Each structure stands twice: as structure tokens, then as C-alpha cells.
Amino acid sequence: MERITGTTLAKKPAQTPANTLTALFMAHGPLEWRESVTARMPHPDETSALQLDQLAPLLITQRIMVTTVAGLPLAVETTAAPADAARYTYTLTPAPVPAAAARRRNLRPLE
């Protein structure tokens, strides 16, 4: 919480996801996400809470939001979903190529 003290997010924590990202960007600069997906068998409390078959593995996804420059962690999200019902879809968009790098590679910079 100390990293958001004085920001819009600290003053109004019930923000939309877009407003939350804007507040964190304004406070810390560019952000990036690191995500990992693993699989494991559920713990007994997860089997009960998620109403799972004891033989059904879980997909565990952990996403960490960090500042791009310093790598400072700002948020961690962990989700667990039954592997037989989970689907993860990612949209990847290339970052703009700086003009100087584009010229060196004979590429047209993204607008």
C-alpha cells in the first residue's frame, strides 16, 4: 500500500481497471506484466471451494504487475481454475520500434 500512498488509487480504491492502471502509470511510469501458468492437483480446501473432482488438476495463473524501469512489483494476482474448463487467450501487440532502430534495420517505425 505504501507505493500508492497519495495517488488516486489510494484515495478512491474502488476504481475501474482502466482507471487503476492510469493511476499506477501516473505514479510510477510505464508498467509491464509478468505471467506464469502452472498446473497442480488441488488442495483439499480448493476441491471443496471450487466443487472439483479430486482427480481434476488446476491451472494456477500468477500475474505480477511491475514498473518497467525499476522492476518494482505493484500488484500480484493469482487465480486457480479447473484445467478441463480453463481457457487463456492472450493478445500480443508489438511495441513501437524507435525511429533510430528502425532506420538501422531498414524498417518503417510504427506510428
C-alpha positions as CSV (number, residue, x, y, z in Angstrom):
1,M,0.0,0.0,0.0
2,E,2.9,2.4,0.6
3,R,3.6,2.5,-3.1
4,I,0.2,4.0,-3.9
5,T,0.0,6.5,-0.9
6,G,-1.1,9.8,-2.2
7,T,-2.3,8.5,-5.6
8,T,-5.9,8.5,-6.9
9,L,-5.9,4.8,-6.3
10,A,-5.3,5.2,-2.6
11,K,-7.9,8.0,-2.3
12,K,-10.6,6.0,-4.2
13,P,-9.7,2.3,-4.1
14,A,-12.9,1.3,-5.9
15,Q,-11.7,2.2,-9.4
16,T,-12.4,0.6,-12.7
17,P,-9.4,-1.5,-14.1
18,A,-8.6,1.2,-16.7
19,N,-8.6,4.0,-14.0
20,T,-6.5,1.8,-11.7
21,L,-3.9,1.3,-14.5
22,T,-3.9,5.0,-15.3
23,A,-3.4,5.9,-11.7
24,L,-0.5,3.5,-11.3
25,F,1.0,4.7,-14.6
26,M,0.8,8.3,-13.5
27,A,2.5,7.4,-10.2
28,H,5.2,5.1,-11.5
29,G,5.6,5.4,-15.3
30,P,5.4,2.6,-17.8
31,L,4.1,-0.8,-16.5
32,E,4.6,-4.4,-17.6
33,W,3.1,-7.7,-16.6
34,R,4.9,-11.0,-15.9
35,E,2.7,-14.0,-16.0
36,S,3.3,-17.7,-15.3
37,V,0.9,-20.6,-15.6
38,T,1.5,-23.9,-13.8
39,A,-0.6,-27.0,-13.2
40,R,-1.0,-29.0,-10.0
41,M,-3.5,-31.1,-8.1
42,P,-5.9,-29.1,-5.9
43,H,-5.5,-28.9,-2.1
44,P,-8.5,-30.3,-0.1
45,D,-9.9,-26.8,0.6
46,E,-9.7,-25.9,-3.1
47,T,-11.5,-29.1,-4.0
48,S,-14.3,-28.1,-1.7
49,A,-14.5,-24.4,-2.5
50,L,-14.4,-25.0,-6.3
51,Q,-16.6,-28.1,-6.2
52,L,-14.0,-30.1,-8.0
53,D,-13.5,-33.8,-8.7
54,Q,-10.4,-34.8,-6.6
55,L,-8.7,-36.1,-9.7
56,A,-9.1,-32.8,-11.7
57,P,-5.9,-30.7,-11.9
58,L,-5.9,-27.0,-11.5
59,L,-4.2,-24.3,-13.7
60,I,-2.7,-21.7,-11.5
61,T,-2.0,-18.4,-13.1
62,Q,0.1,-15.7,-11.4
63,R,0.3,-12.2,-12.9
64,I,2.7,-9.7,-11.4
65,M,2.5,-6.0,-12.4
66,V,5.8,-4.2,-12.2
67,T,7.2,-0.9,-13.1
68,T,9.1,-1.1,-16.4
69,V,12.1,0.9,-15.4
70,A,12.8,-0.4,-11.9
71,G,11.0,-3.7,-11.9
72,L,9.2,-2.7,-8.7
73,P,6.2,-5.0,-8.1
74,L,2.9,-3.2,-7.7
75,A,0.3,-5.9,-7.8
76,V,0.1,-9.7,-7.7
77,E,-3.0,-11.7,-8.9
78,T,-3.3,-15.4,-8.5
79,T,-6.1,-17.4,-10.0
80,A,-6.9,-21.1,-9.9
81,A,-9.2,-22.8,-12.4
82,P,-10.1,-26.4,-13.2
83,A,-7.8,-27.4,-16.1
84,D,-10.5,-29.1,-18.0
85,A,-12.6,-25.9,-18.1
86,A,-9.9,-23.2,-18.4
87,R,-9.0,-21.3,-21.5
88,Y,-6.5,-18.5,-21.6
89,T,-6.4,-16.1,-24.5
90,Y,-3.7,-13.5,-25.0
91,T,-3.5,-10.6,-27.4
92,L,0.1,-9.5,-28.0
93,T,0.8,-6.2,-29.7
94,P,4.3,-5.3,-30.7
95,A,5.8,-2.2,-29.1
96,P,6.6,0.7,-31.4
97,V,10.1,0.5,-32.8
98,P,12.2,3.6,-32.1
99,A,12.9,5.6,-35.3
100,A,16.7,5.2,-35.0
101,A,16.5,1.4,-34.5
102,A,14.0,1.2,-37.4
103,R,16.4,3.0,-39.7
104,R,19.3,0.7,-38.7
105,R,17.2,-2.3,-39.6
106,N,15.5,-0.8,-42.7
107,L,12.1,-1.0,-41.0
108,R,9.3,1.5,-41.1
109,P,8.6,2.7,-37.5
110,L,5.1,2.1,-36.1
111,E,3.0,5.2,-35.9
